[in-house]
Amino acid sequence: MSNFDITTRTSSPRIDRLRPGEIFVFGSNLSGAHGGGAALLAVNKFGAVWGQGVGLQGQSYAIPTMHGDPESIKPYVDGFIDFARRHSDLTFLVTEIGCGIAGFTPSQIAPLFASAKDIPNIYLPGRFWAELR
């Protein structure tokens, strides 16, 4: 099973292994206590570092989602989008960040990714695309 659909730039809802050049993008907390959900998967399988709550680590990229409302998450999403734009050699597979333990909905988080719509190496969850279209 592929981790994404290249025709729709949709990331798979179930990612359990990565190919070279694929980056697992997950929601974290600022302290980098990756104790559950996609963050724990990132630690166990994709090189996320305990204590690092933001940015690239191994084959993963952390975006903090546990510290406030969507507006407080936006600067971190913007930073990620800029990073992905500058690293076009990598494929970024975004999970439904913020929609698990953090308690947000796709309609609250997906708009933060609006500027990623035209960046070919960013793949978003299907429910995010549904909100952005």
LUMRO-918928 format. One record per residue: residue in three letters; chain; residue number from 1; x, y, z of N, C-alpha, C in turn. Coordinates in pm, 1 decimal, always signed. Layout:
! LUMRO-918928
+--------+--------+-----+----------+----------+----------+----------+----------+----------+----------+----------+----------+
: residu : chaine : num :    neast :   nnorth :      nup :   caeast :  canorth :     caup :    ceast :   cnorth :      cup :
+--------+--------+-----+----------+----------+----------+----------+----------+----------+----------+----------+----------+
:    ALA :      A : NUM :        X :        Y :        Z :        X :        Y :        Z :        X :        Y :        Z :
...
+--------+--------+-----+----------+----------+----------+----------+----------+----------+----------+----------+----------+
//
This chain:
! LUMRO-918928
+--------+--------+-----+----------+----------+----------+----------+----------+----------+----------+----------+----------+
: residu : chaine : num :    neast :   nnorth :      nup :   caeast :  canorth :     caup :    ceast :   cnorth :      cup :
+--------+--------+-----+----------+----------+----------+----------+----------+----------+----------+----------+----------+
:    MET :      A :   1 :    +84.3 :   -118.0 :     +0.0 :     +0.0 :     +0.0 :     +0.0 :    +89.1 :   +124.7 :     +0.0 :
:    SER :      A :   2 :    +53.7 :   +220.1 :    -83.0 :   +128.8 :   +344.4 :    -91.6 :    +87.9 :   +437.4 :    +22.4 :
:    ASN :      A :   3 :   +178.4 :   +525.4 :    +58.2 :   +151.1 :   +622.5 :   +163.5 :    +76.2 :   +744.0 :   +112.8 :
:    PHE :      A :   4 :    +54.0 :   +751.2 :    -18.9 :    -14.5 :   +866.7 :    -74.3 :    -71.2 :   +835.4 :   -211.2 :
:    ASP :      A :   5 :   -162.8 :   +920.8 :   -255.7 :   -219.6 :   +914.5 :   -389.9 :   -162.0 :  +1032.5 :   -467.2 :
:    ILE :      A :   6 :    -75.2 :  +1003.2 :   -561.2 :     -5.2 :  +1109.9 :   -632.9 :   -101.2 :  +1195.1 :   -716.2 :
:    THR :      A :   7 :   -211.5 :  +1137.1 :   -760.9 :   -304.1 :  +1212.8 :   -845.4 :   -382.5 :  +1317.1 :   -768.0 :
:    THR :      A :   8 :   -400.8 :  +1294.2 :   -638.7 :   -476.7 :  +1390.0 :   -557.7 :   -392.1 :  +1455.5 :   -448.4 :
:    ARG :      A :   9 :   -265.6 :  +1414.8 :   -438.9 :   -176.4 :  +1462.3 :   -331.6 :   -239.5 :  +1442.0 :   -193.9 :
:    THR :      A :  10 :   -296.8 :  +1322.6 :   -176.2 :   -362.2 :  +1287.0 :    -50.5 :   -276.3 :  +1186.0 :    +24.2 :
:    SER :      A :  11 :   -243.6 :  +1218.5 :   +148.9 :   -167.5 :  +1125.9 :   +232.3 :   -260.1 :  +1016.8 :   +284.6 :
:    SER :      A :  12 :   -203.7 :   +900.3 :   +306.3 :   -278.7 :   +786.4 :   +357.5 :   -316.6 :   +809.1 :   +504.6 :
:    PRO :      A :  13 :   -435.1 :   +764.4 :   +544.0 :   -470.4 :   +775.0 :   +686.3 :   -393.3 :   +675.5 :   +774.0 :
:    ARG :      A :  14 :   -328.4 :   +577.3 :   +711.2 :   -251.2 :   +476.9 :   +785.2 :   -110.6 :   +469.4 :   +727.1 :
:    ILE :      A :  15 :    -16.6 :   +529.7 :   +795.2 :   +122.5 :   +525.8 :   +751.4 :   +200.1 :   +449.1 :   +857.1 :
:    ASP :      A :  16 :   +258.6 :   +336.3 :   +816.9 :   +335.5 :   +259.1 :   +914.1 :   +478.6 :   +233.4 :   +869.5 :
:    ARG :      A :  17 :   +511.5 :   +275.6 :   +748.5 :   +649.7 :   +270.1 :   +701.2 :   +667.5 :   +378.6 :   +597.3 :
:    LEU :      A :  18 :   +791.2 :   +421.3 :   +582.0 :   +822.5 :   +527.7 :   +487.2 :   +929.7 :   +480.9 :   +390.5 :
:    ARG :      A :  19 :   +920.9 :   +532.9 :   +270.4 :  +1026.2 :   +511.9 :   +171.7 :  +1129.0 :   +623.6 :   +189.3 :
:    PRO :      A :  20 :  +1248.2 :   +604.2 :   +133.3 :  +1346.8 :   +713.1 :   +138.4 :  +1288.1 :   +841.3 :    +77.9 :
:    GLY :      A :  21 :  +1312.4 :   +951.9 :   +145.9 :  +1264.2 :  +1080.9 :    +98.2 :  +1124.6 :  +1117.7 :   +143.5 :
:    GLU :      A :  22 :  +1054.5 :  +1026.7 :   +211.4 :   +921.9 :  +1056.7 :   +265.1 :   +935.2 :  +1101.5 :   +409.9 :
:    ILE :      A :  23 :   +859.4 :  +1204.6 :   +446.3 :   +862.5 :  +1261.5 :   +581.1 :   +722.2 :  +1255.2 :   +640.7 :
:    PHE :      A :  24 :   +711.3 :  +1198.6 :   +758.8 :   +586.8 :  +1184.9 :   +834.0 :   +564.8 :  +1313.5 :   +914.1 :
:    VAL :      A :  25 :   +459.7 :  +1387.2 :   +883.6 :   +432.4 :  +1515.2 :   +949.6 :   +323.1 :  +1492.5 :  +1054.8 :
:    PHE :      A :  26 :   +355.7 :  +1520.5 :  +1179.6 :   +265.4 :  +1486.8 :  +1289.9 :   +247.1 :  +1604.4 :  +1384.3 :
:    GLY :      A :  27 :   +138.9 :  +1599.0 :  +1459.7 :   +111.7 :  +1698.3 :  +1562.5 :   +185.5 :  +1662.2 :  +1689.9 :
:    SER :      A :  28 :   +242.4 :  +1763.7 :  +1753.3 :   +321.1 :  +1740.9 :  +1874.8 :   +279.5 :  +1842.4 :  +1981.3 :
:    ASN :      A :  29 :   +354.7 :  +1844.1 :  +2088.4 :   +341.1 :  +1952.4 :  +2185.3 :   +475.9 :  +2022.4 :  +2192.1 :
:    LEU :      A :  30 :   +476.2 :  +2143.6 :  +2241.5 :   +599.0 :  +2224.4 :  +2240.5 :   +714.9 :  +2160.1 :  +2316.3 :
:    SER :      A :  31 :   +683.8 :  +2082.5 :  +2418.6 :   +791.1 :  +2020.3 :  +2497.1 :   +845.9 :  +1894.2 :  +2431.5 :
:    GLY :      A :  32 :   +782.6 :  +1847.5 :  +2324.6 :   +830.8 :  +1727.9 :  +2257.3 :   +808.9 :  +1600.6 :  +2335.9 :
:    ALA :      A :  33 :   +706.2 :  +1599.3 :  +2420.9 :   +669.7 :  +1477.9 :  +2494.5 :   +578.0 :  +1396.5 :  +2403.2 :
:    HIS :      A :  34 :   +637.8 :  +1316.4 :  +2316.6 :   +565.6 :  +1241.8 :  +2213.6 :   +509.0 :  +1112.0 :  +2270.7 :
:    GLY :      A :  35 :   +408.9 :  +1124.4 :  +2356.9 :   +360.6 :  +1008.9 :  +2431.6 :   +240.8 :   +936.9 :  +2376.0 :
:    GLY :      A :  36 :   +176.8 :   +988.1 :  +2271.0 :    +58.1 :   +920.6 :  +2220.0 :    +29.9 :   +956.5 :  +2075.8 :
:    GLY :      A :  37 :    -64.5 :   +884.2 :  +2017.5 :   -110.5 :   +912.3 :  +1882.3 :     +1.0 :   +907.4 :  +1778.8 :
:    ALA :      A :  38 :     -9.9 :   +994.6 :  +1678.9 :    +88.9 :   +999.3 :  +1571.0 :   +227.2 :  +1036.3 :  +1622.9 :
:    ALA :      A :  39 :   +233.5 :  +1114.4 :  +1730.9 :   +363.7 :  +1153.3 :  +1786.9 :   +439.1 :  +1030.9 :  +1839.7 :
:    LEU :      A :  40 :   +368.4 :   +942.1 :  +1905.4 :   +432.3 :   +820.1 :  +1955.0 :   +478.2 :   +732.9 :  +1838.5 :
:    LEU :      A :  41 :   +397.2 :   +723.1 :  +1734.7 :   +436.0 :   +649.4 :  +1614.5 :   +562.2 :   +711.3 :  +1554.4 :
:    ALA :      A :  42 :   +568.7 :   +844.2 :  +1551.6 :   +685.8 :   +913.2 :  +1497.1 :   +811.7 :   +879.1 :  +1575.7 :
:    VAL :      A :  43 :   +800.4 :   +868.6 :  +1707.9 :   +915.2 :   +830.6 :  +1791.2 :   +953.8 :   +685.4 :  +1764.3 :
:    ASN :      A :  44 :   +855.2 :   +598.8 :  +1763.9 :   +882.4 :   +455.4 :  +1752.5 :   +932.0 :   +412.1 :  +1615.0 :
:    LYS :      A :  45 :   +889.3 :   +484.1 :  +1509.3 :   +920.3 :   +435.7 :  +1374.0 :   +994.9 :   +533.7 :  +1284.8 :
:    PHE :      A :  46 :   +983.2 :   +664.2 :  +1309.1 :  +1030.6 :   +758.6 :  +1209.2 :  +1134.8 :   +858.7 :  +1259.5 :
:    GLY :      A :  47 :  +1194.2 :   +832.1 :  +1373.0 :  +1306.8 :   +911.5 :  +1418.6 :  +1275.6 :  +1039.0 :  +1494.6 :
:    ALA :      A :  48 :  +1149.8 :  +1057.6 :  +1536.0 :  +1119.0 :  +1175.1 :  +1616.9 :  +1198.1 :  +1167.9 :  +1747.1 :
:    VAL :      A :  49 :  +1236.9 :  +1284.0 :  +1796.5 :  +1323.8 :  +1293.9 :  +1913.4 :  +1243.4 :  +1343.1 :  +2033.9 :
:    TRP :      A :  50 :  +1247.1 :  +1264.3 :  +2141.3 :  +1181.0 :  +1306.0 :  +2265.2 :  +1243.1 :  +1437.3 :  +2309.5 :
:    GLY :      A :  51 :  +1160.2 :  +1536.6 :  +2339.4 :  +1208.7 :  +1666.3 :  +2383.2 :  +1220.7 :  +1769.2 :  +2272.0 :
:    GLN :      A :  52 :  +1196.8 :  +1728.4 :  +2148.1 :  +1199.2 :  +1822.1 :  +2034.5 :  +1057.4 :  +1833.1 :  +1978.9 :
:    GLY :      A :  53 :   +991.8 :  +1944.2 :  +2005.5 :   +851.7 :  +1960.4 :  +1969.3 :   +825.0 :  +2025.1 :  +1835.1 :
:    VAL :      A :  54 :   +929.6 :  +2071.3 :  +1766.9 :   +913.0 :  +2144.8 :  +1641.6 :  +1018.0 :  +2100.4 :  +1540.6 :
:    GLY :      A :  55 :   +975.4 :  +2081.6 :  +1416.9 :  +1069.3 :  +2066.1 :  +1307.2 :  +1106.5 :  +1924.6 :  +1268.6 :
:    LEU :      A :  56 :  +1204.1 :  +1919.6 :  +1177.0 :  +1251.3 :  +1793.9 :  +1119.9 :  +1330.7 :  +1715.5 :  +1223.1 :
:    GLN :      A :  57 :  +1303.0 :  +1587.4 :  +1230.4 :  +1374.4 :  +1495.6 :  +1317.6 :  +1361.7 :  +1356.5 :  +1257.2 :
:    GLY :      A :  58 :  +1473.3 :  +1301.9 :  +1212.1 :  +1470.0 :  +1174.1 :  +1141.8 :  +1386.1 :  +1188.5 :  +1015.3 :
:    GLN :      A :  59 :  +1294.1 :  +1093.8 :   +995.6 :  +1201.4 :  +1099.6 :   +881.8 :  +1065.8 :  +1152.4 :   +927.2 :
:    SER :      A :  60 :  +1068.3 :  +1247.6 :  +1018.2 :   +944.2 :  +1306.7 :  +1067.2 :   +961.6 :  +1457.0 :  +1084.2 :
:    TYR :      A :  61 :   +846.9 :  +1524.7 :  +1090.1 :   +846.1 :  +1669.7 :  +1110.3 :   +734.2 :  +1700.5 :  +1209.1 :
:    ALA :      A :  62 :   +767.6 :  +1765.4 :  +1320.5 :   +672.0 :  +1795.5 :  +1427.2 :   +614.5 :  +1936.3 :  +1412.3 :
:    ILE :      A :  63 :   +481.3 :  +1944.1 :  +1421.7 :   +410.9 :  +2072.2 :  +1425.4 :   +333.0 :  +2077.1 :  +1556.5 :
:    PRO :      A :  64 :   +366.0 :  +2168.6 :  +1647.4 :   +295.2 :  +2175.9 :  +1775.1 :   +147.8 :  +2212.3 :  +1758.1 :
:    THR :      A :  65 :    +62.3 :  +2136.4 :  +1827.9 :    -82.5 :  +2158.6 :  +1819.5 :   -150.1 :  +2161.8 :  +1956.5 :
:    MET :      A :  66 :    -75.3 :  +2143.9 :  +2063.3 :   -135.3 :  +2125.0 :  +2195.6 :   -128.6 :  +2249.1 :  +2284.8 :
:    HIS :      A :  67 :    -95.1 :  +2363.6 :  +2230.6 :    -66.7 :  +2479.8 :  +2315.5 :   -168.3 :  +2593.6 :  +2303.0 :
:    GLY :      A :  68 :   -273.2 :  +2576.4 :  +2227.8 :   -368.9 :  +2686.2 :  +2215.3 :   -467.2 :  +2662.7 :  +2103.0 :
:    ASP :      A :  69 :   -520.5 :  +2771.4 :  +2051.8 :   -621.0 :  +2763.1 :  +1945.7 :   -553.2 :  +2753.3 :  +1808.4 :
:    PRO :      A :  70 :   -631.7 :  +2730.6 :  +1701.6 :   -571.5 :  +2719.4 :  +1567.8 :   -485.3 :  +2839.4 :  +1529.1 :
:    GLU :      A :  71 :   -521.7 :  +2958.0 :  +1572.4 :   -441.4 :  +3075.8 :  +1538.2 :   -300.4 :  +3066.4 :  +1597.7 :
:    SER :      A :  72 :   -287.1 :  +3002.2 :  +1713.4 :   -154.1 :  +2986.1 :  +1773.5 :    -74.6 :  +2873.3 :  +1706.9 :
:    ILE :      A :  73 :   -142.5 :  +2787.0 :  +1634.3 :    -77.3 :  +2678.8 :  +1560.6 :    -26.4 :  +2729.6 :  +1424.9 :
:    LYS :      A :  74 :    -92.9 :  +2829.5 :  +1370.4 :    -64.9 :  +2878.7 :  +1235.4 :    +82.3 :  +2912.4 :  +1210.3 :
:    PRO :      A :  75 :   +152.3 :  +2981.5 :  +1299.6 :   +293.5 :  +3011.6 :  +1270.2 :   +379.1 :  +2886.0 :  +1249.9 :
:    TYR :      A :  76 :   +345.1 :  +2779.1 :  +1319.6 :   +419.7 :  +2654.1 :  +1304.9 :   +385.9 :  +2585.4 :  +1172.4 :
:    VAL :      A :  77 :   +259.9 :  +2593.0 :  +1131.3 :   +221.4 :  +2539.0 :  +1000.4 :   +289.0 :  +2620.9 :   +890.3 :
:    ASP :      A :  78 :   +289.1 :  +2752.0 :   +904.9 :   +356.4 :  +2837.5 :   +806.4 :   +505.0 :  +2803.4 :   +797.1 :
:    GLY :      A :  79 :   +568.2 :  +2780.6 :   +910.8 :   +709.5 :  +2741.7 :   +912.1 :   +732.2 :  +2608.8 :   +841.0 :
:    PHE :      A :  80 :   +641.8 :  +2514.9 :   +864.5 :   +650.8 :  +2385.6 :   +796.0 :   +636.9 :  +2403.2 :   +644.8 :
:    ILE :      A :  81 :   +537.8 :  +2480.6 :   +602.4 :   +514.6 :  +2500.8 :   +458.8 :   +637.5 :  +2564.5 :   +393.7 :
:    ASP :      A :  82 :   +696.6 :  +2660.2 :   +459.7 :   +818.1 :  +2722.4 :   +408.0 :   +931.3 :  +2620.4 :   +399.6 :
:    PHE :      A :  83 :   +945.1 :  +2537.6 :   +501.1 :  +1047.9 :  +2433.5 :   +502.7 :  +1026.7 :  +2337.0 :   +386.5 :
:    ALA :      A :  84 :   +904.1 :  +2291.3 :   +367.6 :   +873.8 :  +2197.1 :   +258.8 :   +901.5 :  +2260.0 :   +122.5 :
:    ARG :      A :  85 :   +868.6 :  +2386.3 :   +107.6 :   +894.0 :  +2456.9 :    -18.2 :  +1044.4 :  +2458.6 :    -49.4 :
:    ARG :      A :  86 :  +1125.5 :  +2476.3 :    +53.8 :  +1271.1 :  +2481.7 :    +35.9 :  +1336.2 :  +2344.4 :    +22.7 :
:    HIS :      A :  87 :  +1259.7 :  +2237.4 :    +51.0 :  +1311.8 :  +2100.4 :    +43.4 :  +1226.7 :  +2018.8 :    -53.5 :
:    SER :      A :  88 :  +1227.5 :  +2062.0 :   -177.6 :  +1143.2 :  +1999.2 :   -280.4 :  +1186.7 :  +1856.5 :   -313.5 :
:    ASP :      A :  89 :  +1302.2 :  +1815.2 :   -265.0 :  +1349.0 :  +1678.6 :   -286.6 :  +1282.1 :  +1578.6 :   -192.0 :
:    LEU :      A :  90 :  +1209.7 :  +1628.1 :    -93.5 :  +1140.8 :  +1543.3 :     +3.9 :   +990.6 :  +1545.9 :    -20.6 :
:    THR :      A :  91 :   +922.4 :  +1438.4 :    +19.6 :   +777.0 :  +1429.4 :    +11.1 :   +721.9 :  +1431.1 :   +153.4 :
:    PHE :      A :  92 :   +638.2 :  +1529.2 :   +183.1 :   +585.2 :  +1548.6 :   +318.2 :   +443.2 :  +1493.8 :   +326.6 :
:    LEU :      A :  93 :   +424.7 :  +1393.2 :   +409.7 :   +296.3 :  +1325.9 :   +427.2 :   +233.5 :  +1375.1 :   +557.2 :
:    VAL :      A :  94 :   +142.2 :  +1467.7 :   +545.2 :    +80.5 :  +1531.4 :   +661.2 :    -30.3 :  +1442.5 :   +716.4 :
:    THR :      A :  95 :    -25.7 :  +1419.0 :   +846.1 :   -133.9 :  +1347.7 :   +914.5 :   -240.4 :  +1450.3 :   +953.5 :
:    GLU :      A :  96 :   -349.4 :  +1405.1 :  +1008.9 :   -453.8 :  +1497.4 :  +1055.6 :   -408.0 :  +1563.3 :  +1185.3 :
:    ILE :      A :  97 :   -305.1 :  +1648.3 :  +1174.3 :   -249.3 :  +1711.7 :  +1293.1 :   -358.2 :  +1789.8 :  +1367.3 :
:    GLY :      A :  98 :   -353.8 :  +1780.3 :  +1497.6 :   -448.3 :  +1855.1 :  +1580.5 :   -585.5 :  +1793.8 :  +1592.6 :
:    CYS :      A :  99 :   -613.7 :  +1689.2 :  +1515.7 :   -749.1 :  +1632.1 :  +1512.6 :   -761.9 :  +1504.7 :  +1595.3 :
:    GLY :      A : 100 :   -663.3 :  +1476.0 :  +1675.0 :   -668.4 :  +1361.3 :  +1764.2 :   -671.7 :  +1410.1 :  +1907.3 :
:    ILE :      A : 101 :   -562.1 :  +1390.4 :  +1977.0 :   -551.5 :  +1426.1 :  +2118.2 :   -575.9 :  +1575.7 :  +2141.6 :
:    ALA :      A : 102 :   -532.8 :  +1660.8 :  +2047.5 :   -549.7 :  +1806.2 :  +2063.8 :   -696.4 :  +1849.1 :  +2056.0 :
:    GLY :      A : 103 :   -781.6 :  +1768.1 :  +1992.1 :   -925.7 :  +1791.9 :  +1995.0 :   -984.1 :  +1886.4 :  +1891.0 :
:    PHE :      A : 104 :   -907.8 :  +1923.6 :  +1789.5 :   -961.8 :  +2010.6 :  +1684.7 :  -1028.2 :  +1927.1 :  +1576.2 :
:    THR :      A : 105 :  -1098.6 :  +1992.5 :  +1486.2 :  -1163.3 :  +1926.4 :  +1373.3 :  -1089.2 :  +1964.0 :  +1244.3 :
:    PRO :      A : 106 :  -1105.9 :  +1885.0 :  +1138.8 :  -1045.5 :  +1923.3 :  +1011.1 :  -1089.2 :  +2062.4 :   +964.1 :
:    SER :      A : 107 :  -1211.9 :  +2100.9 :   +992.9 :  -1257.2 :  +2234.0 :   +949.3 :  -1183.7 :  +2346.2 :  +1023.1 :
:    GLN :      A : 108 :  -1127.8 :  +2316.9 :  +1139.8 :  -1050.5 :  +2416.9 :  +1213.8 :   -904.1 :  +2420.4 :  +1170.0 :
:    ILE :      A : 109 :   -848.6 :  +2304.6 :  +1134.7 :   -705.0 :  +2294.5 :  +1105.0 :   -674.6 :  +2306.0 :   +955.9 :
:    ALA :      A : 110 :   -755.4 :  +2248.4 :   +870.8 :   -726.1 :  +2248.6 :   +726.6 :   -699.8 :  +2388.0 :   +670.2 :
:    PRO :      A : 111 :   -775.9 :  +2491.2 :   +707.9 :   -748.6 :  +2624.2 :   +650.6 :   -606.8 :  +2675.1 :   +677.4 :
:    LEU :      A : 112 :   -542.2 :  +2624.7 :   +781.7 :   -404.9 :  +2664.5 :   +809.6 :   -310.5 :  +2620.4 :   +697.9 :
:    PHE :      A : 113 :   -352.7 :  +2519.8 :   +621.2 :   -271.7 :  +2464.0 :   +513.0 :   -309.6 :  +2518.4 :   +375.6 :
:    ALA :      A : 114 :   -389.8 :  +2621.6 :   +370.0 :   -435.3 :  +2675.3 :   +241.2 :   -319.4 :  +2710.7 :   +148.6 :
:    SER :      A : 115 :   -212.4 :  +2765.1 :   +202.1 :    -99.5 :  +2803.8 :   +116.1 :    -17.4 :  +2683.1 :    +70.4 :
:    ALA :      A : 116 :    -49.0 :  +2563.2 :   +117.9 :    +20.0 :  +2441.9 :    +73.8 :    -44.8 :  +2380.5 :    -49.6 :
:    LYS :      A : 117 :   -158.8 :  +2434.2 :    -89.8 :   -234.4 :  +2374.4 :   -201.0 :   -152.5 :  +2362.0 :   -328.7 :
:    ASP :      A : 118 :    -62.8 :  +2454.6 :   -353.4 :    +13.4 :  +2455.1 :   -477.7 :   +158.5 :  +2409.9 :   -459.9 :
:    ILE :      A : 119 :   +188.3 :  +2345.7 :   -349.4 :   +324.5 :  +2296.5 :   -325.6 :   +322.4 :  +2145.4 :   -350.6 :
:    PRO :      A : 120 :   +384.1 :  +2102.2 :   -460.7 :   +366.9 :  +1963.9 :   -506.9 :   +422.5 :  +1855.4 :   -416.6 :
:    ASN :      A : 121 :   +509.9 :  +1888.5 :   -321.8 :   +566.9 :  +1784.8 :   -235.1 :   +498.3 :  +1777.2 :    -98.6 :
:    ILE :      A : 122 :   +385.7 :  +1848.2 :    -81.7 :   +305.9 :  +1837.5 :    +40.9 :   +178.1 :  +1762.0 :     +9.2 :
:    TYR :      A : 123 :   +158.8 :  +1651.7 :    +80.5 :    +40.2 :  +1567.4 :    +66.5 :    -42.7 :  +1582.7 :   +193.6 :
:    LEU :      A : 124 :   -169.7 :  +1613.3 :   +177.4 :   -257.5 :  +1639.1 :   +291.5 :   -359.2 :  +1526.8 :   +308.6 :
:    PRO :      A : 125 :   -413.8 :  +1512.3 :   +428.7 :   -519.7 :  +1412.9 :   +451.1 :   -643.5 :  +1445.9 :   +367.7 :
:    GLY :      A : 126 :   -716.8 :  +1342.8 :   +330.5 :   -838.5 :  +1360.9 :   +251.6 :   -937.5 :  +1457.3 :   +314.3 :
:    ARG :      A : 127 :   -953.4 :  +1451.6 :   +446.1 :  -1049.8 :  +1541.5 :   +511.5 :  -1002.1 :  +1686.0 :   +510.9 :
:    PHE :      A : 128 :   -871.2 :  +1708.3 :   +503.5 :   -819.9 :  +1845.6 :   +489.2 :   -850.3 :  +1896.2 :   +348.4 :
:    TRP :      A : 129 :   -823.9 :  +1810.0 :   +247.3 :   -854.3 :  +1850.3 :   +109.1 :  -1002.7 :  +1883.1 :    +93.7 :
:    ALA :      A : 130 :  -1088.4 :  +1804.3 :   +155.9 :  -1232.9 :  +1829.4 :   +146.7 :  -1267.8 :  +1968.9 :   +197.7 :
:    GLU :      A : 131 :  -1200.4 :  +2013.0 :   +300.4 :  -1223.8 :  +2147.8 :   +354.7 :  -1164.3 :  +2256.0 :   +265.5 :
:    LEU :      A : 132 :  -1050.6 :  +2227.3 :   +202.7 :   -982.1 :  +2328.1 :   +122.4 :  -1041.3 :  +2344.3 :    -16.8 :
:    ARG :      A : 133 :  -1111.8 :  +2245.0 :    -63.6 :  -1172.3 :  +2253.9 :   -197.1 :  -1302.7 :  +2324.4 :   -184.4 :
+--------+--------+-----+----------+----------+----------+----------+----------+----------+----------+----------+----------+
//
